Amino acid sequence: MDKNNSELYLKNCKIFQENERLRKQAAELKQENKALLTELTHRIVASISAANKTTADCNSKKTDPKK
């Protein structure tokens, strides 16, 4: 009985260690995902801003006879 309990205890310890490792990995991936999402958001905003500026420049050239 003691041998069986010892084996189960060791398996349980290994499961807890693996669980902790996976939690850390998940936290790192979550942080990386958040950073990538922030970068993507900034790129999208910059792209939209550039497109709006280009459109505004084109529109001002069409309406301003001096240009």
C-alpha positions as CSV (number, residue, x, y, z in Angstrom):
1,M,0.0,0.0,0.0
2,D,2.8,2.4,0.9
3,K,4.6,1.7,-2.4
4,N,1.4,2.4,-4.3
5,N,0.9,5.7,-2.4
6,S,4.5,6.7,-3.1
7,E,4.1,6.0,-6.8
8,L,0.9,8.0,-6.9
9,Y,2.5,10.8,-4.9
10,L,5.4,11.0,-7.4
11,K,3.0,11.0,-10.4
12,N,1.1,13.8,-8.7
13,C,4.2,15.8,-8.2
14,K,5.2,15.4,-11.8
15,I,1.7,16.5,-12.9
16,F,2.0,19.6,-10.7
17,Q,5.4,20.5,-12.1
18,E,4.1,20.1,-15.7
19,N,1.1,22.2,-14.8
20,E,3.3,24.9,-13.5
21,R,5.5,24.8,-16.6
22,L,2.4,25.0,-18.8
23,R,1.0,28.0,-16.8
24,K,4.3,29.9,-17.2
25,Q,4.3,29.1,-21.0
26,A,0.7,30.2,-21.3
27,A,1.5,33.5,-19.5
28,E,4.5,34.1,-21.8
29,L,2.3,33.4,-24.9
30,K,-0.4,35.7,-23.6
31,Q,2.1,38.5,-23.1
32,E,3.6,37.9,-26.5
33,N,0.1,37.9,-28.1
34,K,-0.7,41.1,-26.4
35,A,2.4,42.8,-27.7
36,L,1.8,41.6,-31.2
37,L,-1.8,42.8,-31.1
38,T,-0.6,46.2,-29.9
39,E,1.9,46.3,-32.7
40,L,-0.7,45.3,-35.3
41,T,-3.1,47.9,-34.0
42,H,-0.5,50.6,-34.3
43,R,0.3,49.5,-37.9
44,I,-3.4,49.5,-38.9
45,V,-3.9,53.0,-37.4
46,A,-0.8,54.3,-39.2
47,S,-2.0,52.7,-42.4
48,I,-5.4,54.2,-42.1
49,S,-4.0,57.6,-41.2
50,A,-1.7,57.5,-44.3
51,A,-4.6,56.5,-46.5
52,N,-6.7,59.3,-45.2
53,K,-3.9,61.8,-45.7
54,T,-3.5,60.6,-49.3
55,T,-7.2,60.9,-49.9
56,A,-7.3,64.3,-48.3
57,D,-4.4,65.5,-50.4
58,C,-6.0,64.2,-53.6
59,N,-9.3,65.8,-52.8
60,S,-7.6,69.2,-52.0
61,K,-5.8,69.1,-55.3
62,K,-9.1,68.5,-57.2
63,T,-10.8,71.4,-55.4
64,D,-8.0,73.9,-55.3
65,P,-7.3,75.3,-58.8
66,K,-3.9,76.7,-57.6
67,K,-2.5,73.2,-57.1
